[in-house]
Amino acid sequence: MVSSSIKHSIEPSIKQLELLTNLFKEEMMLLQKAIEIEKEKGQSILQAKAKRLQELTQRSDELLNSLILVENQRYTLIGELIEKYQHRLHSDSVNITNFLQVLREIKKEQNQNSNEWEKVIDDLIYHLKEFKKSAEQLKQEVETNQKLLIRTKNIVSDILDNFEKKDKTYITTKKQNITNNALLINHSV
């Protein structure tokens, strides 16, 4: 009887796995919004709309804060599952490898309600894969926008350098000469 109560405390509930699935779904929804914002930011960069870019960056920062909250919840829940099964894992690190191993272990031990558990675990794995795709897509959009910003910065810098070469009025040495001549003229008056 004692061993069954210990076993029950070790086993995760279906509710935990369903909550984890819902967290992945929520995180994917936030990632999709972030992807759309990054796409808009790319257009704003290309069209040189600084104000719009600033607005989108603010929205992106707000989304990032929401993502962090959901990610912390997910990380905590996965950590709890890994901790429950750490005696069957090679390490107790909270990472995807250990999490997938925990899911395999749960599948192995759930023989009685295998259909219900299998459905919940398969749904969780599906959403995990979709989450990974969304995270990779967001990373790609961010990297693209970073490259666009760098390219735009280089273009603007080149334009200013070329302008400075053609118009000597804005070169430091020329300014000093003009100022010195102006002082001489003022002295002569």
C-alpha positions as CSV (number, residue, x, y, z in Angstrom):
1,M,0.0,0.0,0.0
2,V,2.8,2.4,0.8
3,S,4.5,1.7,-2.6
4,S,1.3,2.5,-4.5
5,S,1.0,5.9,-2.8
6,I,4.7,6.6,-3.6
7,K,4.1,5.4,-7.2
8,H,1.0,7.7,-7.4
9,S,3.0,10.7,-6.2
10,I,5.7,10.0,-8.8
11,E,3.4,9.6,-11.8
12,P,2.4,12.7,-13.6
13,S,-1.2,13.4,-14.1
14,I,-2.8,13.7,-17.4
15,K,-3.8,17.2,-16.3
16,Q,-0.1,18.2,-16.0
17,L,0.6,17.0,-19.6
18,E,-2.6,18.8,-20.9
19,L,-1.5,22.0,-19.1
20,L,1.9,21.7,-20.8
21,T,0.2,21.2,-24.1
22,N,-1.9,24.3,-23.5
23,L,1.3,26.3,-22.6
24,F,2.9,25.2,-25.9
25,K,-0.2,26.3,-27.7
26,E,-0.2,29.7,-26.0
27,E,3.5,30.1,-26.7
28,M,3.0,29.2,-30.4
29,M,0.2,31.8,-30.6
30,L,2.5,34.5,-29.1
31,L,5.3,33.4,-31.5
32,Q,3.0,33.7,-34.5
33,K,2.2,37.2,-33.4
34,A,5.9,38.0,-33.0
35,I,6.6,36.6,-36.4
36,E,3.9,38.9,-38.0
37,I,5.4,41.8,-36.2
38,E,8.9,40.9,-37.4
39,K,7.6,40.7,-41.0
40,E,6.1,44.2,-40.6
41,K,9.3,45.5,-39.1
42,G,11.1,44.2,-42.2
43,Q,8.8,46.2,-44.4
44,S,9.2,49.3,-42.2
45,I,13.0,48.9,-42.5
46,L,12.8,48.6,-46.3
47,Q,10.5,51.6,-46.5
48,A,12.5,53.6,-44.0
49,K,9.6,54.2,-41.7
50,A,11.4,54.9,-38.5
51,K,8.3,55.8,-36.4
52,R,6.4,52.6,-37.5
53,L,9.5,50.6,-36.7
54,Q,9.6,52.1,-33.3
55,E,6.0,51.2,-32.7
56,L,6.5,47.7,-33.9
57,T,9.5,47.3,-31.7
58,Q,7.5,48.4,-28.6
59,R,4.8,45.8,-29.5
60,S,7.5,43.2,-30.0
61,D,9.0,44.0,-26.5
62,E,5.5,43.6,-24.9
63,L,5.1,40.3,-26.7
64,L,8.5,39.2,-25.5
65,N,7.5,39.9,-21.9
66,S,4.4,37.7,-22.3
67,L,6.5,35.0,-24.0
68,I,8.9,35.0,-21.0
69,L,6.0,34.5,-18.6
70,V,4.6,31.5,-20.5
71,E,8.1,30.1,-21.0
72,N,8.8,30.3,-17.3
73,Q,5.6,28.3,-16.6
74,R,6.5,25.7,-19.2
75,Y,10.1,25.4,-18.0
76,T,8.9,24.9,-14.4
77,L,6.4,22.3,-15.4
78,I,8.9,20.4,-17.5
79,G,11.4,20.7,-14.7
80,E,9.0,19.1,-12.3
81,L,8.4,16.2,-14.6
82,I,12.1,15.7,-15.2
83,E,12.7,15.8,-11.4
84,K,10.1,13.1,-10.9
85,Y,11.9,10.8,-13.4
86,Q,15.5,11.9,-12.7
87,H,16.3,8.4,-11.4
88,R,15.7,7.1,-14.9
89,L,17.6,9.8,-16.8
90,H,21.3,10.2,-17.5
91,S,21.2,13.8,-16.1
92,D,18.7,16.0,-14.3
93,S,19.1,18.9,-16.7
94,V,15.9,20.6,-17.9
95,N,16.3,20.1,-21.6
96,I,14.4,18.7,-24.6
97,T,16.3,15.4,-24.6
98,N,15.4,14.7,-21.0
99,F,11.8,15.9,-21.5
100,L,11.3,13.5,-24.4
101,Q,12.8,10.7,-22.4
102,V,10.3,11.4,-19.6
103,L,7.5,11.2,-22.1
104,R,8.8,7.8,-23.2
105,E,9.0,6.7,-19.6
106,I,5.4,7.8,-19.0
107,K,4.2,6.0,-22.0
108,K,5.9,2.8,-20.8
109,E,4.4,2.9,-17.4
110,Q,0.9,3.8,-18.5
111,N,-0.4,0.4,-19.7
112,Q,-3.9,0.5,-18.2
113,N,-5.1,3.8,-19.7
114,S,-2.7,3.6,-22.6
115,N,-5.1,5.1,-25.2
116,E,-5.9,8.2,-23.1
117,W,-2.2,8.7,-22.1
118,E,-1.0,8.0,-25.6
119,K,-3.4,10.5,-27.1
120,V,-2.3,13.2,-24.6
121,I,1.4,12.5,-25.1
122,D,1.1,12.4,-28.9
123,D,-0.8,15.7,-28.8
124,L,1.9,17.2,-26.6
125,I,4.7,16.0,-28.9
126,Y,2.8,17.4,-31.9
127,H,2.6,20.8,-30.3
128,L,6.2,20.6,-29.2
129,K,7.2,20.1,-32.8
130,E,5.0,22.9,-34.0
131,F,6.4,25.2,-31.3
132,K,9.9,24.4,-32.5
133,K,9.0,25.3,-36.1
134,S,7.5,28.6,-34.9
135,A,10.6,29.4,-32.8
136,E,12.9,28.7,-35.7
137,Q,10.7,30.8,-38.1
138,L,10.8,33.7,-35.6
139,K,14.6,33.4,-35.3
140,Q,14.9,33.5,-39.0
141,E,12.7,36.7,-39.3
142,V,14.8,38.4,-36.5
143,E,18.0,37.5,-38.3
144,T,16.7,38.8,-41.6
145,N,15.7,42.1,-39.9
146,Q,19.1,42.4,-38.3
147,K,20.7,42.0,-41.6
148,L,18.4,44.6,-43.2
149,L,19.2,47.1,-40.4
150,I,22.9,46.6,-40.8
151,R,22.6,47.0,-44.6
152,T,20.5,50.1,-44.2
153,K,22.9,51.5,-41.7
154,N,25.8,50.9,-44.1
155,I,24.0,52.5,-47.0
156,V,23.2,55.6,-44.9
157,S,26.7,55.8,-43.7
158,D,28.1,55.5,-47.2
159,I,25.7,58.2,-48.4
160,L,26.9,60.5,-45.6
161,D,30.6,59.7,-46.3
162,N,30.1,60.5,-50.0
163,F,28.2,63.7,-49.3
164,E,31.0,64.8,-46.9
165,K,33.7,64.1,-49.5
166,K,31.8,66.2,-52.1
167,D,30.8,69.1,-49.9
168,K,33.8,70.4,-48.0
169,T,31.7,72.8,-45.9
170,Y,31.1,70.1,-43.2
171,I,34.7,68.9,-42.8
172,T,36.3,69.9,-39.5
173,T,39.4,71.6,-41.0
174,K,37.3,73.7,-43.4
175,K,35.2,74.9,-40.5
176,Q,38.3,76.0,-38.6
177,N,39.6,77.9,-41.6
178,I,36.3,79.7,-42.0
179,T,36.2,80.6,-38.3
180,N,39.8,81.9,-38.4
181,N,39.1,84.1,-41.4
182,A,35.9,85.4,-39.8
183,L,37.8,86.5,-36.7
184,L,40.3,88.3,-38.9
185,I,37.6,90.2,-40.7
186,N,36.0,91.2,-37.4
187,H,39.3,92.5,-36.1
188,S,39.7,94.7,-39.1
189,V,36.4,96.4,-38.7
